Amino acid sequence: MESTKQPATNVNQSAVATKIAVAKGDGIGPEIMDATLKILKAANAHIDPQFIDLGEKVYLEGNSAGIANETWDLIKDNKIILKAPITTPQGKGYKSLNVTLRKSLSLFANVRPVVALDPFVQTGHPNLDVVIIRENEEDLYAGIEHQQTEDVVQCLKLVTKPGCQRIIRYAFEYAKINGRKKVTCMVKDNIMKLTDGLFHRTFDKIAAEYPEIKSETQIIDIGSARLAASPERYDVVVTSNLYGDIISDIVAEIAGSVGLAGSANVGKEVAMFEAIHGSAPDISGQGIANPSGLINAAVMMLNHIGQNKVAANVKNAWLKTIEDGIHTADIFKENWSKQKVSTSAFADAVIERLGMKPQNLHAVEEVADGARIEIQDYNRIKSNKELVGIDVFIDWAGSNPDQIGNDLDNLSTLGMKLKMITNRGVKVYPNGQEYTFCTDHWRCRFVPIESDMRATPPIYKAIAYDRIVNLLKTLDEGGFDVIKTENLYQFDGVRGFSLGQGE
């Protein structure tokens, strides 16, 4: 059932036309953007579109970033972007412009409200009303990848304290402003105890500051399953980048169509609003695309810039259009919908209903004037950081862990000792399992000889970096192919590195 309150992201008051950087995008982008702008003009939105080129055309003109320098300047001047879907050319190593925009502009919060429009858009979950708030800059989407051996490639998962604090506080502030009752955190910290563990610990700490809002944490796999099966159990969900990308599409799909959902990408200075679907080049130019996702993104944009009355008017007219059975092909159902319309005809139907409210779906209300989400600046607290060892990754084509382990044990490593070797994270030396499949990528953990590994927990001794330098020199002279190293640290006496599986 449609929420009775129009969601707010950051809301600023504006009595004059606000300049908006508008990207028509690729594929169906120009069609749905034209339809959306036509509706906004008819609704008397006080905006001044400044058109910019992004995406495939810019890529193919030789700009590997997909965006020109003068476009960056215009975005920085306007600080608001309304963007249709864009295409990143495949197979040529181009980086995703969507990710570049989010990270370069520090659009740390991705906000995706999804509401069922039952019975007018068919869904098995008529009471679905969920907001996914996704961290937008970090995690595996840092895109830092390397091939390290013939067999093994890696992708770095980066999670930061300020990133966790900003997105989690944003989720609770969003819930408070929009009258939401519960925030659910989804993580996988039973496996990734440091990265997802940091997200979980930060959630617990911040949740304690909002006792009026119920909070809970779920493991992402069962959480995703429950979200798909019983979405009415959820209200606001906050999670990291990859998980949020996946579950936001799950929720949009089970609500009836990914094509209906819009999203906001919000930072402290700049905000970008877009549909969550792609550029759909297979139907480009046919005039059948559904502009609803971009329309809903534009409604979120209007609330952001303080044009709350216009936002509510557009949203209610859109709801009335859906309720009246005026549907594009993607949601049209025989014996249910009343009229199948083109992209432009759908926009005309919304315009005809401006000033009207739905009769069965709940009409939205204006967001209260002055509602604004403020995110505190990060305050770094310095801890006592001690170097207590090193993980050395070695490219070795052998298959017997005891062989490489014995060879490393026999080296004179100048105050360092081999603690263990893992292969794909599983301990294989000493005392590994004979059935473990091994690749050519070996993590060899060295710790100071003064450390007591028999204690519970182990006692690591701090060392100077020259021991690491001498160890690496010895390994090189011994003919070992060192491909990567990770220093091992303790922070205020707490181990800042994971154990090996089976350790």
N, C-alpha and C positions, 0 to 999 in steps of 0.2 A: 504494500500500500504506500502511496506517495507520502513522503514526509511533509508535515504541515509547516515546516520552517525552511526557508531557503538558506542553504549552507553559506557560511562566511569563510573566507580565507584570511586575508588582511584587508580591512575596509578603510578606505580613505574618502573623505568628502570632496566633491568637485562640482562647482557650479558652472564651469566653463568647459568647452570641448577639450577632451583629453587626447593628446597625440598618441596613436597606437601604431607600432610597427607591425604591418600586416604582410604575412608571407602566404601567397596563394598555393605554394607547394607543387607537387608533382602528381601524376595520375589523375585521380578524381578530385584532387585538391582544389584546382580553380573552380570547378563546378559547385562544390559544397561551400567554398568561401564566398562566391558570388551570391549564393542563396542566403547565407548567413548575414552578409552585409546588407542585403536588401531588406531583411527583417529588421535589423538594427536601425536602419535609416527610417523605416516606416514607424518604428516604435519611438522615434525621436531620441535615440541614444546620443549623448553629447560626446561624440568621438570624432577625431580627425585622422583617418587612416593614412599612414605613410608606407607606401608599398616597397617591399624589399625582395630581392632575389636570394633564395636559399636552395640548396639541394642539387638535384641531378644536373640541371643546366649549368650550374656553376662548376660542379665537378668536371663535367665534360669540356668546359672551356679551358681546363688546365689547372684549376685551383684545387689542390688536393684536399683542402679543408672543407670545401663546399660552401664557403662563405667569404665574401670580400671584406677588406679592411674598412671600406666606407660603410658597409652594413653594420659592422661592429660599432662604429661611431654613432650611427643612427639609433641603434638599440640602446646604447648607453645614454643617449640624450632622452629618449622616450621612456625607457624603463618598463614598458609594457609591450608584450608581443602576443599577437593572435596568429597562430600558425596552423595551416592545413598540413596534412601528412606529406612527407617528403620521401624521396627515394635515394638510397645510397647505392651507387653502382656496385654490382657483385663481381667478385673474382679479380679485382685489381688492387686489393689491399687498402681501400679507402676506409678511414675511421668513420664511425657513425656520427653524423652531424647532430643528431638528437642528444647523444651522450656529450658531445663537445659543448653544445649550448648549455646543458644543465650544469656541467662541471665548470666551464669557463665563467659563467655568470653566477656561480654559487647558488643555484636553484635547489636548495638542499631538501625541500619537502615536495613530494609528489602526492597530490590529494585527488582521490578518485571516488566520488560518491556514486553509489549504484542503488537504484530503487526499482522494485518490480512495478509494472504497470498493468497488472492483472485486473480484469480479464481481457484487456484490450490488446496487450502483447502477451502471447502465450508463454507461460512459465510454470514449472512445477513448484514454485516457491512464492506464492502470492504475498507473503508478509516480509519479503526480503527488503531490507533497508540498511545497508552497510556502507561505511566509509573506509577505504583502504588508504592508509598514510604510509608512504614508502620512502625510506631514505634514498636520496637521489644521486649521490655523488661518489660513494665509496664501494666497498665490497669487491666482488670480482669484476665489476664494471669499470674499475680502474684500467682494465685492458692491458695489464702488464704481463706479457707472456714470453717464454723463451723455450727454444728447443735446446736441451742440454746434452743429450746423448743420441745415439742412433734410434733408441727405443722410446725415449721419455721427453715429453714436453711438460711445462708447468705454467700455471696461472696463479698470480698472487692475489690472495684475498686480504684486502686492507680495510681494517675497521679502526676508527679513532674514537677517543673519548669525547672530543668536541662534537664529532658527527653524531654519536649516540645521544649525547645530551640535547643537541638542538632538535633532532627529529622526535625524540620521546617527549620533550617538553611541548613541542608544537602539537603533538597528538592530544595531550591533556588540555592544553589551552583551547584547541579546536573543539574538543568535547564540551568544555565549560561554556564557551560562547554559543555553541549551537544546541545546547540543551541535551547533549548525549549523556548516557548513564554509565557506560562501561567502556574501558579500553583493554583490548587483548593484545598481548605481545607474543609474536611467533618467532621462535629461534630453533637452532639445532645444537644447543650447547652440551648435550650428552655426548656429542662427538667432537665438535670444535669448541673446546672448553675455554680457550683464550679469546678468540674473536667473538663468537656468539655468546660466550660467557660474559664478556664485557658489556654487550648489549643488554643481556638479562639483568646483570647487577645494576646497571644504570637505570633500567626500567623500575626495578624494585625501589631504588633510592628516590627517584622522582615521583613515583606513584604515592609514596608516603606523604608527599606535600599536597595531595588532592584527596583527602579522605572522603569527600562527598561523591567521588567517582569510583565505581567498582573497578578493580583491576585484576587481571589474571594473566598467566603465562602458559603457553602450550608449545609442545614440540611441533615444528612446521609440518611434518608429514601427517600426523594424525589431525593437526589443526586444519590443514588443507582439506583433508577428507571430510571432517565435520563441517567445514565451511561450505563445501559443495553439497553435502547431504542435508544440513539443517542450518542454513544461513540466518534464520530468524533468531538463533542463539547469540548472534554477534551484533555489535553496534559500531564501534571504531576499532580497527585493527592496525597496529603499528608494527613494522618489521623492516628488515634490511632490504637492500636493493634488488637482488635476484629473486628472493622469496616474494617480495612485493610485486615485482613484474609479473610473476606467474599467477599469484592468487587474485590480483586485480582483474586479469583476463578471465579467470575461472568465474569470479562473481558476476562480471558483466555478461558472460555467456549464459549462465544459468538464470539470469534475470530476463533473458529473452533474446538479446542480441548485443554483441560487442559494438555494433554500429550506433548504439544509443548513448554511450557514455562519453562524457568529457572529462578532462582533468586539468588541474592547475599545477604548475611547477613554480614554487614560491621561494624567493630568497629575501634577504634583508633589504636589498636595493631594487632588484628586478624581478618581474614575474612573467611567466609564459603560460598561455592557455591553448589547449589543443584537444582534438579528438584522440581517443586511445587506439583507434584502428590504423591500419596502414594505408598506403596510397592506391592500392587495388588497381594496378595498371590494366588488368584484364577486362575491366568494365569502364575504363576511362573513355570519355567522349560519347557515351551512350545515353547520358542524361537520366540514369536510373539510380544513382548513388543516393544513400540516405544522408542528409546533412545534419541529422539530429545530434550526433556526437559533437560536432563543431558548434552547433547552436547552444548546447548545454555548456560547452566550454566558454562561449561568449557570455552566457548568463553569469558564470562564475567570475569572469573578467569584470563585468559591470558591477557586481557586488564588491569586488576588490577595489575599484576606483570610486566607490561610494554612490553609484547610480542605482540605488537599491529599488526604487520604484519602477524604473524601466526594467530591471532584471526580473522582478516579480511579474510584471506585465507580459514579458516575452515568455517566461517559463509557463505561466498559466495558459497563454495562447497556444503554446506547443502542446501542453497536456490536453487541452480541449480538442486540438487537431487529432491527436492520438486516440482520444476517447470517442471522437466522431467517426472513427474507422477510416480516416484518410491516411493511407499507408504507402510507403515505397515498397519496391519488390522484395526487399530482404525480410520484411516482417509481415508482408501480405499473406493472409490465409483465406482460402476459399471458404465460403459459408460462415465467415467470421468478420473479416474486414469488409468495408463497404465500397471502397474505391481505391484502385491501384493508380498511383500518380508518379509523375516524373520528379526529379530533383527540384526544378523550378516551380512546378505546380504545388509541391509540398510547401515550399516557402510562401507561395501565394495564399495557401490555405491557412498558414499560421498568421499571416498578415490580416486576413479577413477576420480572425478571431481575437485580434488585439483588443483589450478591454473586456474580454469575456473570461469566465472561470469555468473549470471543469465541474460537472455535476456529480460524478461518481468517484473519480480520483480527487484526492484532497488538494485544494488550491493552496499554493504556497503563500507565506507571509513575507513581508519585508524584513530584512535583518535590521535590528535596532541600530539607530544612528550611533556612530562612534565606536562600534565594536571593532576591536583591533587585537591581533595576536602579536605580542611583543616577546622576542626571544633574547634572553640575557647573553651578554658576551661571555665567552669561555674564560675561565680563570684557572690557569695552569698551576697546579700545586707540585712543587719539585720534590722528588723522592730521592733516596739514596740508591744510586745505581752502581752495581758491582759486576765486573766481568768475571765469570766463573767457568768459562769453557768455550768450546766452539764445535759446531757441527760442520764437518768437511764432507762435501759431496764429491764423489769420485766416479769417473767413467771407467768401468772395468768390465770387460767382455766375458770374464769367467763366470762359472755357475756355482762354484763351491764356496759358501760363505766362510768356512773354516780356513780355506786357503788365503783369502784376502785378510781375514782376521789375524791369522798367525803371522803373515808378512808385516802387517802394521804393528803387531805386538813386538816384533823383533827389531823394529826401528829404535834408534836412540832419539827420543822425542823431547829431550831437554826439559824435564819437569812436568810433562804432560803424559797422561795414560789413556789408552783406549777403553772407554766404558762399554760401548756397544756399537753394533752395526745394524741398521735397518734397511730393508728394501721395500719400497712403496709403503713405508711407514711401519712395517712389521719387523720386530726384532728377529734377526737371523744369526747373530753372533754376540756373545757366546750362548750356547745351549738353545739354538733355534730348532724349529721343527723341520724335519727332512722333506715334508710335502710342500713347503712354501715355494710358490713360483717366484723366481728372481729375474729381474731385468738387468740391464747394464748400468743401473743408477743406484749407487750405494751411499747411504748417509752414515758417516763415521763420527761418533761423538767422542770428543776428547775433553777430559777434565783434569784439573791440577792433581798431581800425585798426592798432595796433602789432603784431598777430599776423602771423606769417609762414606763410601757407597753402601756399606753394610748397615748404617744407622737408619732408623725409621722416624722421620723421613731422612733421606740422604743429606749429609752436611757438605756443602760446596764451599771452597775457599776462594777468596778473591785473589786475582792475579793481575800483574802488569801486562800490557799488550805485547811487550817484546817476546813473551813466551809464545804467543800466537804467531808472530812473525817467524820465529825460529822453527816452530812446528811446520809451517807451510814451506819454508825453505827445505827442511829435511824431507818432506813428502815429495817435493819437486825433484830433489837430488836422488830420491829413491825410485824415480820413474813413475810416480803416480800422477794421473791426469786429474787435477783438481779443477772442477767446473764451477763450483759455487761454495761459498761459506756463509754461515750464519753464526754470529757471536751469541753466546748464551749469557744472559744477565739475570741478576736478582734485583728486585726493586723493593727497598725496605725489607729485605730478607725474604721476600716472596718470589718463588721461582717464576720466571717470565718465559718459560718454554715448555712444550708439551713432552710427555714421556712417549716412548715408542710403544706401539701395540704389542702386548706380551711382555713389556718390561716390568 
